[in-house]
Amino acid sequence: MQTDQSSAAAAATPPIVVAEIGCNHKGDLDIARELVRSAADFAGAAYAKFQKRTNRELLSAEEYAAPHPNPANSYGATYGEHREFLEFDREQHRELMAFCAEIGIGYACSVWDLSAARDIAALGPDYVKVPSACNLDQRLLGFLAEEYGGDIHVSLGMTTAREEAELIAFLERHGAASRTVVYACTSGYPVPHADVCLHEITRLRADYGDRVKAIGFSGHHLGIALDIAAQTLGASWIERHFTLDRTWKGTDHAASLEPDGLRRLVRDTAAVAAALHGKPADILPIEEPQRAKLKRLVG
């Protein structure tokens, strides 16, 4: 039988699984805490990640006053009111960060504008995420590169190859590429499996694997099979949107995992990591009694 010692020596490192809570808390701090607790205690994720926007800064006056493009998902009479309803202030994020520390899960946050970046950076999380929508904002990137000491995570949805190259070069010029994680991502909610394009992970590893800290995968698809494939292709971070109920009102819930889905993702990526290696010997210890009992030797 294979020993615990030999198993541990052979096991690879599982990817770091991030529960992207985002705005799935519906603007309710108690629901946010429940999501954090479920991600930590039930599912075993490594990080709970939120989002922060300064809506008057991020949106034009016309965008702020416009109706939500899908009124059934709106929490306000206008898109701006909808976004404000879902927003936590810096002190509420501080509370969430403290709650995450209390129950043993990392806190992280995506920032959509410079003011939001300043607020979250002041809290000192392990990393700050730049979403696909904002990865061309050089003021935002420059602030994180020059004035924030933690890691910078960047999603690459809706981004051309040329824009990617300029982004990485910008971070290199600012001395921040070595603490940057870039994520293969297709921006959609949810994304059909054929549009996930998993070989983007392979391409990013080939193009930037020696220039950034790590390559990740941010998935907006259904199920967890593609996350396992992303892991085997070399994604060392896996981020999935997370909700308590996929039928809840809001844009992201349908593309999110519920608690048992996230639990299975964490479980399965750990199992795959334990198996992702070659045989250390022709005959493994677990095979020896079976060989003695069953093997037919000829000659």
PyMOL commands that set and color helices and strands:
alter all, ss='L'
color gray80, all
select helices_A, chain A and resi 4-10+29-43+55-58+61-65+71-73+79-85+90-103+114-121+132-134+138-147+161-173+177-179+193-195+199-208+225-232+253-255+259-275+285-294
alter helices_A, ss='H'
color red, helices_A
select strands_A, chain A and resi 16-22+47-52+106-111+127-130+151-155+180-185+214-219+237-241
alter strands_A, ss='S'
color yellow, strands_A
deselect
rebuild
show_as cartoon
